[in-house]
Amino acid sequence: MIIEEYTDANGRNLFRRSFDRLDDRSQARVIAGIARLEQGKFGDTRNL
């Protein structure tokens, strides 16, 4: 699976904007979660 960041028609990347506001520990946890998703390890998730 390939994870890509979404950029809207106005060039805004809302994920990056929110991610950059997180402290280092929280950023590391998000990165680790994304890495698990890329490996197909969805864990305890539910549909949106």
mmCIF entry with sequence, helices, sheets and N, C-alpha, C, O atoms, coordinates in Angstrom:
data_MODEL
# 
_entry.id   MODEL 
# 
_entity.id                         1 
_entity.type                       polymer 
_entity.pdbx_number_of_molecules   1 
# 
_entity_poly.entity_id                      1 
_entity_poly.type                           'polypeptide(L)' 
_entity_poly.nstd_linkage                   no 
_entity_poly.nstd_monomer                   no 
_entity_poly.pdbx_seq_one_letter_code       MIIEEYTDANGRNLFRRSFDRLDDRSQARVIAGIARLEQGKFGDTRNL 
_entity_poly.pdbx_seq_one_letter_code_can   MIIEEYTDANGRNLFRRSFDRLDDRSQARVIAGIARLEQGKFGDTRNL 
_entity_poly.pdbx_strand_id                 A 
# 
loop_
_entity_poly_seq.entity_id 
_entity_poly_seq.num 
_entity_poly_seq.mon_id 
_entity_poly_seq.hetero 
1 1  MET n 
1 2  ILE n 
1 3  ILE n 
1 4  GLU n 
1 5  GLU n 
1 6  TYR n 
1 7  THR n 
1 8  ASP n 
1 9  ALA n 
1 10 ASN n 
1 11 GLY n 
1 12 ARG n 
1 13 ASN n 
1 14 LEU n 
1 15 PHE n 
1 16 ARG n 
1 17 ARG n 
1 18 SER n 
1 19 PHE n 
1 20 ASP n 
1 21 ARG n 
1 22 LEU n 
1 23 ASP n 
1 24 ASP n 
1 25 ARG n 
1 26 SER n 
1 27 GLN n 
1 28 ALA n 
1 29 ARG n 
1 30 VAL n 
1 31 ILE n 
1 32 ALA n 
1 33 GLY n 
1 34 ILE n 
1 35 ALA n 
1 36 ARG n 
1 37 LEU n 
1 38 GLU n 
1 39 GLN n 
1 40 GLY n 
1 41 LYS n 
1 42 PHE n 
1 43 GLY n 
1 44 ASP n 
1 45 THR n 
1 46 ARG n 
1 47 ASN n 
1 48 LEU n 
# 
_struct_asym.id          A 
_struct_asym.entity_id   1 
# 
loop_
_struct_conf.conf_type_id 
_struct_conf.id 
_struct_conf.pdbx_PDB_helix_id 
_struct_conf.beg_label_comp_id 
_struct_conf.beg_label_asym_id 
_struct_conf.beg_label_seq_id 
_struct_conf.pdbx_beg_PDB_ins_code 
_struct_conf.end_label_comp_id 
_struct_conf.end_label_asym_id 
_struct_conf.end_label_seq_id 
_struct_conf.pdbx_end_PDB_ins_code 
_struct_conf.beg_auth_comp_id 
_struct_conf.beg_auth_asym_id 
_struct_conf.beg_auth_seq_id 
_struct_conf.end_auth_comp_id 
_struct_conf.end_auth_asym_id 
_struct_conf.end_auth_seq_id 
_struct_conf.pdbx_PDB_helix_class 
_struct_conf.details 
_struct_conf.pdbx_PDB_helix_length 
HELX_P HELX_P1 AA1 LEU A 14 ? ASP A 20 ? LEU A 14 ASP A 20 1 ? 7  
HELX_P HELX_P2 AA2 ASP A 24 ? GLU A 38 ? ASP A 24 GLU A 38 1 ? 15 
# 
_struct_conf_type.id          HELX_P 
_struct_conf_type.criteria    ? 
_struct_conf_type.reference   ? 
# 
loop_
_atom_site.group_PDB 
_atom_site.id 
_atom_site.type_symbol 
_atom_site.label_atom_id 
_atom_site.label_alt_id 
_atom_site.label_comp_id 
_atom_site.label_asym_id 
_atom_site.label_entity_id 
_atom_site.label_seq_id 
_atom_site.pdbx_PDB_ins_code 
_atom_site.Cartn_x 
_atom_site.Cartn_y 
_atom_site.Cartn_z 
_atom_site.occupancy 
_atom_site.B_iso_or_equiv 
_atom_site.pdbx_formal_charge 
_atom_site.auth_seq_id 
_atom_site.auth_comp_id 
_atom_site.auth_asym_id 
_atom_site.auth_atom_id 
_atom_site.pdbx_PDB_model_num 
ATOM 1   N N  . MET A 1 1  ? 0.843   -1.168 0.000  1.00 0.00 ? 1  MET A N  1 
ATOM 2   C CA . MET A 1 1  ? 0.000   0.000  0.000  1.00 0.00 ? 1  MET A CA 1 
ATOM 3   C C  . MET A 1 1  ? 0.891   1.234  0.000  1.00 0.00 ? 1  MET A C  1 
ATOM 4   O O  . MET A 1 1  ? 1.924   1.266  0.668  1.00 0.00 ? 1  MET A O  1 
ATOM 5   N N  . ILE A 1 2  ? 0.487   2.232  -0.743 1.00 0.00 ? 2  ILE A N  1 
ATOM 6   C CA . ILE A 1 2  ? 1.207   3.496  -0.796 1.00 0.00 ? 2  ILE A CA 1 
ATOM 7   C C  . ILE A 1 2  ? 0.335   4.572  -0.163 1.00 0.00 ? 2  ILE A C  1 
ATOM 8   O O  . ILE A 1 2  ? -0.818  4.753  -0.552 1.00 0.00 ? 2  ILE A O  1 
ATOM 9   N N  . ILE A 1 3  ? 0.882   5.273  0.798  1.00 0.00 ? 3  ILE A N  1 
ATOM 10  C CA . ILE A 1 3  ? 0.173   6.362  1.468  1.00 0.00 ? 3  ILE A CA 1 
ATOM 11  C C  . ILE A 1 3  ? 0.670   7.681  0.862  1.00 0.00 ? 3  ILE A C  1 
ATOM 12  O O  . ILE A 1 3  ? 1.875   7.923  0.785  1.00 0.00 ? 3  ILE A O  1 
ATOM 13  N N  . GLU A 1 4  ? -0.264  8.519  0.440  1.00 0.00 ? 4  GLU A N  1 
ATOM 14  C CA . GLU A 1 4  ? 0.089   9.824  -0.108 1.00 0.00 ? 4  GLU A CA 1 
ATOM 15  C C  . GLU A 1 4  ? -0.653  10.915 0.649  1.00 0.00 ? 4  GLU A C  1 
ATOM 16  O O  . GLU A 1 4  ? -1.765  10.702 1.132  1.00 0.00 ? 4  GLU A O  1 
ATOM 17  N N  . GLU A 1 5  ? -0.035  12.075 0.749  1.00 0.00 ? 5  GLU A N  1 
ATOM 18  C CA . GLU A 1 5  ? -0.680  13.217 1.388  1.00 0.00 ? 5  GLU A CA 1 
ATOM 19  C C  . GLU A 1 5  ? -1.583  13.902 0.370  1.00 0.00 ? 5  GLU A C  1 
ATOM 20  O O  . GLU A 1 5  ? -1.213  14.079 -0.790 1.00 0.00 ? 5  GLU A O  1 
ATOM 21  N N  . TYR A 1 6  ? -2.765  14.282 0.820  1.00 0.00 ? 6  TYR A N  1 
ATOM 22  C CA . TYR A 1 6  ? -3.736  14.938 -0.049 1.00 0.00 ? 6  TYR A CA 1 
ATOM 23  C C  . TYR A 1 6  ? -3.499  16.442 -0.065 1.00 0.00 ? 6  TYR A C  1 
ATOM 24  O O  . TYR A 1 6  ? -3.331  17.067 0.982  1.00 0.00 ? 6  TYR A O  1 
ATOM 25  N N  . THR A 1 7  ? -3.489  17.001 -1.241 1.00 0.00 ? 7  THR A N  1 
ATOM 26  C CA . THR A 1 7  ? -3.429  18.446 -1.427 1.00 0.00 ? 7  THR A CA 1 
ATOM 27  C C  . THR A 1 7  ? -4.680  18.864 -2.187 1.00 0.00 ? 7  THR A C  1 
ATOM 28  O O  . THR A 1 7  ? -4.963  18.327 -3.258 1.00 0.00 ? 7  THR A O  1 
ATOM 29  N N  . ASP A 1 8  ? -5.432  19.820 -1.642 1.00 0.00 ? 8  ASP A N  1 
ATOM 30  C CA . ASP A 1 8  ? -6.682  20.212 -2.297 1.00 0.00 ? 8  ASP A CA 1 
ATOM 31  C C  . ASP A 1 8  ? -6.417  21.100 -3.516 1.00 0.00 ? 8  ASP A C  1 
ATOM 32  O O  . ASP A 1 8  ? -5.267  21.392 -3.842 1.00 0.00 ? 8  ASP A O  1 
ATOM 33  N N  . ALA A 1 9  ? -7.481  21.518 -4.174 1.00 0.00 ? 9  ALA A N  1 
ATOM 34  C CA . ALA A 1 9  ? -7.384  22.303 -5.403 1.00 0.00 ? 9  ALA A CA 1 
ATOM 35  C C  . ALA A 1 9  ? -6.682  23.649 -5.185 1.00 0.00 ? 9  ALA A C  1 
ATOM 36  O O  . ALA A 1 9  ? -6.151  24.238 -6.127 1.00 0.00 ? 9  ALA A O  1 
ATOM 37  N N  . ASN A 1 10 ? -6.685  24.120 -3.954 1.00 0.00 ? 10 ASN A N  1 
ATOM 38  C CA . ASN A 1 10 ? -6.025  25.391 -3.627 1.00 0.00 ? 10 ASN A CA 1 
ATOM 39  C C  . ASN A 1 10 ? -4.576  25.202 -3.187 1.00 0.00 ? 10 ASN A C  1 
ATOM 40  O O  . ASN A 1 10 ? -3.917  26.158 -2.780 1.00 0.00 ? 10 ASN A O  1 
ATOM 41  N N  . GLY A 1 11 ? -4.083  23.971 -3.269 1.00 0.00 ? 11 GLY A N  1 
ATOM 42  C CA . GLY A 1 11 ? -2.701  23.694 -2.894 1.00 0.00 ? 11 GLY A CA 1 
ATOM 43  C C  . GLY A 1 11 ? -2.473  23.511 -1.406 1.00 0.00 ? 11 GLY A C  1 
ATOM 44  O O  . GLY A 1 11 ? -1.329  23.477 -0.954 1.00 0.00 ? 11 GLY A O  1 
ATOM 45  N N  . ARG A 1 12 ? -3.547  23.393 -0.640 1.00 0.00 ? 12 ARG A N  1 
ATOM 46  C CA . ARG A 1 12 ? -3.421  23.227 0.817  1.00 0.00 ? 12 ARG A CA 1 
ATOM 47  C C  . ARG A 1 12 ? -3.268  21.759 1.177  1.00 0.00 ? 12 ARG A C  1 
ATOM 48  O O  . ARG A 1 12 ? -3.951  20.899 0.622  1.00 0.00 ? 12 ARG A O  1 
ATOM 49  N N  . ASN A 1 13 ? -2.388  21.485 2.090  1.00 0.00 ? 13 ASN A N  1 
ATOM 50  C CA . ASN A 1 13 ? -2.177  20.147 2.613  1.00 0.00 ? 13 ASN A CA 1 
ATOM 51  C C  . ASN A 1 13 ? -2.535  20.198 4.091  1.00 0.00 ? 13 ASN A C  1 
ATOM 52  O O  . ASN A 1 13 ? -1.701  20.549 4.926  1.00 0.00 ? 13 ASN A O  1 
ATOM 53  N N  . LEU A 1 14 ? -3.771  19.851 4.409  1.00 0.00 ? 14 LEU A N  1 
ATOM 54  C CA . LEU A 1 14 ? -4.260  19.988 5.778  1.00 0.00 ? 14 LEU A CA 1 
ATOM 55  C C  . LEU A 1 14 ? -3.569  19.015 6.728  1.00 0.00 ? 14 LEU A C  1 
ATOM 56  O O  . LEU A 1 14 ? -3.371  19.330 7.902  1.00 0.00 ? 14 LEU A O  1 
ATOM 57  N N  . PHE A 1 15 ? -3.197  17.827 6.225  1.00 0.00 ? 15 PHE A N  1 
ATOM 58  C CA . PHE A 1 15 ? -2.468  16.887 7.070  1.00 0.00 ? 15 PHE A CA 1 
ATOM 59  C C  . PHE A 1 15 ? -1.138  17.490 7.501  1.00 0.00 ? 15 PHE A C  1 
ATOM 60  O O  . PHE A 1 15 ? -0.810  17.485 8.687  1.00 0.00 ? 15 PHE A O  1 
ATOM 61  N N  . ARG A 1 16 ? -0.373  18.007 6.550  1.00 0.00 ? 16 ARG A N  1 
ATOM 62  C CA . ARG A 1 16 ? 0.945   18.563 6.857  1.00 0.00 ? 16 ARG A CA 1 
ATOM 63  C C  . ARG A 1 16 ? 0.818   19.737 7.817  1.00 0.00 ? 16 ARG A C  1 
ATOM 64  O O  . ARG A 1 16 ? 1.638   19.892 8.722  1.00 0.00 ? 16 ARG A O  1 
ATOM 65  N N  . ARG A 1 17 ? -0.209  20.567 7.625  1.00 0.00 ? 17 ARG A N  1 
ATOM 66  C CA . ARG A 1 17 ? -0.420  21.715 8.513  1.00 0.00 ? 17 ARG A CA 1 
ATOM 67  C C  . ARG A 1 17 ? -0.654  21.246 9.950  1.00 0.00 ? 17 ARG A C  1 
ATOM 68  O O  . ARG A 1 17 ? -0.088  21.807 10.888 1.00 0.00 ? 17 ARG A O  1 
ATOM 69  N N  . SER A 1 18 ? -1.480  20.230 10.119 1.00 0.00 ? 18 SER A N  1 
ATOM 70  C CA . SER A 1 18 ? -1.757  19.707 11.457 1.00 0.00 ? 18 SER A CA 1 
ATOM 71  C C  . SER A 1 18 ? -0.553  18.968 12.022 1.00 0.00 ? 18 SER A C  1 
ATOM 72  O O  . SER A 1 18 ? -0.213  19.119 13.195 1.00 0.00 ? 18 SER A O  1 
ATOM 73  N N  . PHE A 1 19 ? 0.094   18.161 11.171 1.00 0.00 ? 19 PHE A N  1 
ATOM 74  C CA . PHE A 1 19 ? 1.242   17.370 11.601 1.00 0.00 ? 19 PHE A CA 1 
ATOM 75  C C  . PHE A 1 19 ? 2.372   18.269 12.114 1.00 0.00 ? 19 PHE A C  1 
ATOM 76  O O  . PHE A 1 19 ? 2.989   17.968 13.136 1.00 0.00 ? 19 PHE A O  1 
ATOM 77  N N  . ASP A 1 20 ? 2.638   19.350 11.421 1.00 0.00 ? 20 ASP A N  1 
ATOM 78  C CA . ASP A 1 20 ? 3.721   20.248 11.802 1.00 0.00 ? 20 ASP A CA 1 
ATOM 79  C C  . ASP A 1 20 ? 3.481   20.924 13.147 1.00 0.00 ? 20 ASP A C  1 
ATOM 80  O O  . ASP A 1 20 ? 4.424   21.413 13.768 1.00 0.00 ? 20 ASP A O  1 
ATOM 81  N N  . ARG A 1 21 ? 2.258   20.957 13.595 1.00 0.00 ? 21 ARG A N  1 
ATOM 82  C CA . ARG A 1 21 ? 1.931   21.572 14.896 1.00 0.00 ? 21 ARG A CA 1 
ATOM 83  C C  . ARG A 1 21 ? 2.116   20.607 16.070 1.00 0.00 ? 21 ARG A C  1 
ATOM 84  O O  . ARG A 1 21 ? 2.091   21.021 17.229 1.00 0.00 ? 21 ARG A O  1 
ATOM 85  N N  . LEU A 1 22 ? 2.300   19.327 15.764 1.00 0.00 ? 22 LEU A N  1 
ATOM 86  C CA . LEU A 1 22 ? 2.453   18.326 16.821 1.00 0.00 ? 22 LEU A CA 1 
ATOM 87  C C  . LEU A 1 22 ? 3.849   18.385 17.420 1.00 0.00 ? 22 LEU A C  1 
ATOM 88  O O  . LEU A 1 22 ? 4.804   18.808 16.767 1.00 0.00 ? 22 LEU A O  1 
ATOM 89  N N  . ASP A 1 23 ? 3.955   17.950 18.681 1.00 0.00 ? 23 ASP A N  1 
ATOM 90  C CA . ASP A 1 23 ? 5.276   17.856 19.304 1.00 0.00 ? 23 ASP A CA 1 
ATOM 91  C C  . ASP A 1 23 ? 5.998   16.629 18.717 1.00 0.00 ? 23 ASP A C  1 
ATOM 92  O O  . ASP A 1 23 ? 5.387   15.805 18.037 1.00 0.00 ? 23 ASP A O  1 
ATOM 93  N N  . ASP A 1 24 ? 7.285   16.528 18.986 1.00 0.00 ? 24 ASP A N  1 
ATOM 94  C CA . ASP A 1 24 ? 8.109   15.474 18.384 1.00 0.00 ? 24 ASP A CA 1 
ATOM 95  C C  . ASP A 1 24 ? 7.600   14.067 18.705 1.00 0.00 ? 24 ASP A C  1 
ATOM 96  O O  . ASP A 1 24 ? 7.591   13.200 17.831 1.00 0.00 ? 24 ASP A O  1 
ATOM 97  N N  . ARG A 1 25 ? 7.183   13.837 19.927 1.00 0.00 ? 25 ARG A N  1 
ATOM 98  C CA . ARG A 1 25 ? 6.709   12.512 20.323 1.00 0.00 ? 25 ARG A CA 1 
ATOM 99  C C  . ARG A 1 25 ? 5.444   12.142 19.550 1.00 0.00 ? 25 ARG A C  1 
ATOM 100 O O  . ARG A 1 25 ? 5.313   11.011 19.080 1.00 0.00 ? 25 ARG A O  1 
ATOM 101 N N  . SER A 1 26 ? 4.531   13.072 19.420 1.00 0.00 ? 26 SER A N  1 
ATOM 102 C CA . SER A 1 26 ? 3.298   12.813 18.683 1.00 0.00 ? 26 SER A CA 1 
ATOM 103 C C  . SER A 1 26 ? 3.584   12.588 17.201 1.00 0.00 ? 26 SER A C  1 
ATOM 104 O O  . SER A 1 26 ? 2.970   11.720 16.580 1.00 0.00 ? 26 SER A O  1 
ATOM 105 N N  . GLN A 1 27 ? 4.499   13.350 16.632 1.00 0.00 ? 27 GLN A N  1 
ATOM 106 C CA . GLN A 1 27 ? 4.872   13.149 15.233 1.00 0.00 ? 27 GLN A CA 1 
ATOM 107 C C  . GLN A 1 27 ? 5.434   11.748 15.032 1.00 0.00 ? 27 GLN A C  1 
ATOM 108 O O  . GLN A 1 27 ? 5.110   11.088 14.045 1.00 0.00 ? 27 GLN A O  1 
ATOM 109 N N  . ALA A 1 28 ? 6.267   11.292 15.950 1.00 0.00 ? 28 ALA A N  1 
ATOM 110 C CA . ALA A 1 28 ? 6.847   9.950  15.848 1.00 0.00 ? 28 ALA A CA 1 
ATOM 111 C C  . ALA A 1 28 ? 5.762   8.882  15.880 1.00 0.00 ? 28 ALA A C  1 
ATOM 112 O O  . ALA A 1 28 ? 5.837   7.896  15.147 1.00 0.00 ? 28 ALA A O  1 
ATOM 113 N N  . ARG A 1 29 ? 4.754   9.076  16.726 1.00 0.00 ? 29 ARG A N  1 
ATOM 114 C CA . ARG A 1 29 ? 3.660   8.099  16.807 1.00 0.00 ? 29 ARG A CA 1 
ATOM 115 C C  . ARG A 1 29 ? 2.845   8.074  15.525 1.00 0.00 ? 29 ARG A C  1 
ATOM 116 O O  . ARG A 1 29 ? 2.443   7.001  15.074 1.00 0.00 ? 29 ARG A O  1 
ATOM 117 N N  . VAL A 1 30 ? 2.595   9.232  14.931 1.00 0.00 ? 30 VAL A N  1 
ATOM 118 C CA . VAL A 1 30 ? 1.862   9.299  13.672 1.00 0.00 ? 30 VAL A CA 1 
ATOM 119 C C  . VAL A 1 30 ? 2.663   8.608  12.566 1.00 0.00 ? 30 VAL A C  1 
ATOM 120 O O  . VAL A 1 30 ? 2.111   7.828  11.789 1.00 0.00 ? 30 VAL A O  1 
ATOM 121 N N  . ILE A 1 31 ? 3.950   8.892  12.498 1.00 0.00 ? 31 ILE A N  1 
ATOM 122 C CA . ILE A 1 31 ? 4.808   8.271  11.486 1.00 0.00 ? 31 ILE A CA 1 
ATOM 123 C C  . ILE A 1 31 ? 4.816   6.753  11.648 1.00 0.00 ? 31 ILE A C  1 
ATOM 124 O O  . ILE A 1 31 ? 4.749   6.023  10.659 1.00 0.00 ? 31 ILE A O  1 
ATOM 125 N N  . ALA A 1 32 ? 4.899   6.280  12.881 1.00 0.00 ? 32 ALA A N  1 
ATOM 126 C CA . ALA A 1 32 ? 4.889   4.840  13.133 1.00 0.00 ? 32 ALA A CA 1 
ATOM 127 C C  . ALA A 1 32 ? 3.558   4.224  12.694 1.00 0.00 ? 32 ALA A C  1 
ATOM 128 O O  . ALA A 1 32 ? 3.535   3.134  12.123 1.00 0.00 ? 32 ALA A O  1 
ATOM 129 N N  . GLY A 1 33 ? 2.465   4.914  12.957 1.00 0.00 ? 33 GLY A N  1 
ATOM 130 C CA . GLY A 1 33 ? 1.149   4.418  12.537 1.00 0.00 ? 33 GLY A CA 1 
ATOM 131 C C  . GLY A 1 33 ? 1.019   4.354  11.027 1.00 0.00 ? 33 GLY A C  1 
ATOM 132 O O  . GLY A 1 33 ? 0.457   3.400  10.489 1.00 0.00 ? 33 GLY A O  1 
ATOM 133 N N  . ILE A 1 34 ? 1.529   5.354  10.348 1.00 0.00 ? 34 ILE A N  1 
ATOM 134 C CA . ILE A 1 34 ? 1.483   5.366  8.887  1.00 0.00 ? 34 ILE A CA 1 
ATOM 135 C C  . ILE A 1 34 ? 2.347   4.237  8.330  1.00 0.00 ? 34 ILE A C  1 
ATOM 136 O O  . ILE A 1 34 ? 1.960   3.583  7.362  1.00 0.00 ? 34 ILE A O  1 
ATOM 137 N N  . ALA A 1 35 ? 3.505   4.004  8.930  1.00 0.00 ? 35 ALA A N  1 
ATOM 138 C CA . ALA A 1 35 ? 4.380   2.917  8.490  1.00 0.00 ? 35 ALA A CA 1 
ATOM 139 C C  . ALA A 1 35 ? 3.671   1.570  8.628  1.00 0.00 ? 35 ALA A C  1 
ATOM 140 O O  . ALA A 1 35 ? 3.792   0.718  7.748  1.00 0.00 ? 35 ALA A O  1 
ATOM 141 N N  . ARG A 1 36 ? 2.925   1.367  9.731  1.00 0.00 ? 36 ARG A N  1 
ATOM 142 C CA . ARG A 1 36 ? 2.167   0.118  9.904  1.00 0.00 ? 36 ARG A CA 1 
ATOM 143 C C  . ARG A 1 36 ? 1.094   -0.015 8.834  1.00 0.00 ? 36 ARG A C  1 
ATOM 144 O O  . ARG A 1 36 ? 0.886   -1.105 8.301  1.00 0.00 ? 36 ARG A O  1 
ATOM 145 N N  . LEU A 1 37 ? 0.408   1.083  8.510  1.00 0.00 ? 37 LEU A N  1 
ATOM 146 C CA . LEU A 1 37 ? -0.608  1.045  7.460  1.00 0.00 ? 37 LEU A CA 1 
ATOM 147 C C  . LEU A 1 37 ? -0.002  0.662  6.121  1.00 0.00 ? 37 LEU A C  1 
ATOM 148 O O  . LEU A 1 37 ? -0.586  -0.123 5.374  1.00 0.00 ? 37 LEU A O  1 
ATOM 149 N N  . GLU A 1 38 ? 1.167   1.212  5.813  1.00 0.00 ? 38 GLU A N  1 
ATOM 150 C CA . GLU A 1 38 ? 1.833   0.900  4.549  1.00 0.00 ? 38 GLU A CA 1 
ATOM 151 C C  . GLU A 1 38 ? 2.188   -0.581 4.447  1.00 0.00 ? 38 GLU A C  1 
ATOM 152 O O  . GLU A 1 38 ? 2.256   -1.136 3.350  1.00 0.00 ? 38 GLU A O  1 
ATOM 153 N N  . GLN A 1 39 ? 2.411   -1.212 5.590  1.00 0.00 ? 39 GLN A N  1 
ATOM 154 C CA . GLN A 1 39 ? 2.735   -2.637 5.628  1.00 0.00 ? 39 GLN A CA 1 
ATOM 155 C C  . GLN A 1 39 ? 1.477   -3.508 5.648  1.00 0.00 ? 39 GLN A C  1 
ATOM 156 O O  . GLN A 1 39 ? 1.573   -4.735 5.683  1.00 0.00 ? 39 GLN A O  1 
ATOM 157 N N  . GLY A 1 40 ? 0.307   -2.881 5.627  1.00 0.00 ? 40 GLY A N  1 
ATOM 158 C CA . GLY A 1 40 ? -0.948  -3.617 5.639  1.00 0.00 ? 40 GLY A CA 1 
ATOM 159 C C  . GLY A 1 40 ? -1.423  -4.018 7.026  1.00 0.00 ? 40 GLY A C  1 
ATOM 160 O O  . GLY A 1 40 ? -2.352  -4.814 7.158  1.00 0.00 ? 40 GLY A O  1 
ATOM 161 N N  . LYS A 1 41 ? -0.801  -3.478 8.047  1.00 0.00 ? 41 LYS A N  1 
ATOM 162 C CA . LYS A 1 41 ? -1.166  -3.784 9.432  1.00 0.00 ? 41 LYS A CA 1 
ATOM 163 C C  . LYS A 1 41 ? -2.133  -2.718 9.925  1.00 0.00 ? 41 LYS A C  1 
ATOM 164 O O  . LYS A 1 41 ? -1.719  -1.677 10.433 1.00 0.00 ? 41 LYS A O  1 
ATOM 165 N N  . PHE A 1 42 ? -3.415  -2.985 9.771  1.00 0.00 ? 42 PHE A N  1 
ATOM 166 C CA . PHE A 1 42 ? -4.427  -1.987 10.106 1.00 0.00 ? 42 PHE A CA 1 
ATOM 167 C C  . PHE A 1 42 ? -4.779  -1.958 11.580 1.00 0.00 ? 42 PHE A C  1 
ATOM 168 O O  . PHE A 1 42 ? -5.322  -0.961 12.058 1.00 0.00 ? 42 PHE A O  1 
ATOM 169 N N  . GLY A 1 43 ? -4.492  -3.005 12.304 1.00 0.00 ? 43 GLY A N  1 
ATOM 170 C CA . GLY A 1 43 ? -4.723  -3.023 13.744 1.00 0.00 ? 43 GLY A CA 1 
ATOM 171 C C  . GLY A 1 43 ? -6.183  -2.821 14.084 1.00 0.00 ? 43 GLY A C  1 
ATOM 172 O O  . GLY A 1 43 ? -7.066  -3.323 13.388 1.00 0.00 ? 43 GLY A O  1 
ATOM 173 N N  . ASP A 1 44 ? -6.435  -2.097 15.136 1.00 0.00 ? 44 ASP A N  1 
ATOM 174 C CA . ASP A 1 44 ? -7.776  -1.855 15.631 1.00 0.00 ? 44 ASP A CA 1 
ATOM 175 C C  . ASP A 1 44 ? -8.319  -0.599 14.958 1.00 0.00 ? 44 ASP A C  1 
ATOM 176 O O  . ASP A 1 44 ? -8.217  0.499  15.504 1.00 0.00 ? 44 ASP A O  1 
ATOM 177 N N  . THR A 1 45 ? -8.889  -0.764 13.780 1.00 0.00 ? 45 THR A N  1 
ATOM 178 C CA . THR A 1 45 ? -9.417  0.376  13.022 1.00 0.00 ? 45 THR A CA 1 
ATOM 179 C C  . THR A 1 45 ? -10.871 0.156  12.687 1.00 0.00 ? 45 THR A C  1 
ATOM 180 O O  . THR A 1 45 ? -11.387 -0.954 12.815 1.00 0.00 ? 45 THR A O  1 
ATOM 181 N N  . ARG A 1 46 ? -11.526 1.205  12.260 1.00 0.00 ? 46 ARG A N  1 
ATOM 182 C CA . ARG A 1 46 ? -12.906 1.092  11.786 1.00 0.00 ? 46 ARG A CA 1 
ATOM 183 C C  . ARG A 1 46 ? -13.062 1.993  10.571 1.00 0.00 ? 46 ARG A C  1 
ATOM 184 O O  . ARG A 1 46 ? -12.291 2.932  10.378 1.00 0.00 ? 46 ARG A O  1 
ATOM 185 N N  . ASN A 1 47 ? -14.041 1.706  9.774  1.00 0.00 ? 47 ASN A N  1 
ATOM 186 C CA . ASN A 1 47 ? -14.266 2.471  8.566  1.00 0.00 ? 47 ASN A CA 1 
ATOM 187 C C  . ASN A 1 47 ? -14.706 3.889  8.891  1.00 0.00 ? 47 ASN A C  1 
ATOM 188 O O  . ASN A 1 47 ? -15.372 4.133  9.897  1.00 0.00 ? 47 ASN A O  1 
ATOM 189 N N  . LEU A 1 48 ? -14.329 4.805  8.037  1.00 0.00 ? 48 LEU A N  1 
ATOM 190 C CA . LEU A 1 48 ? -14.745 6.196  8.205  1.00 0.00 ? 48 LEU A CA 1 
ATOM 191 C C  . LEU A 1 48 ? -15.997 6.454  7.413  1.00 0.00 ? 48 LEU A C  1 
ATOM 192 O O  . LEU A 1 48 ? -16.512 7.572  7.421  1.00 0.00 ? 48 LEU A O  1 
# 
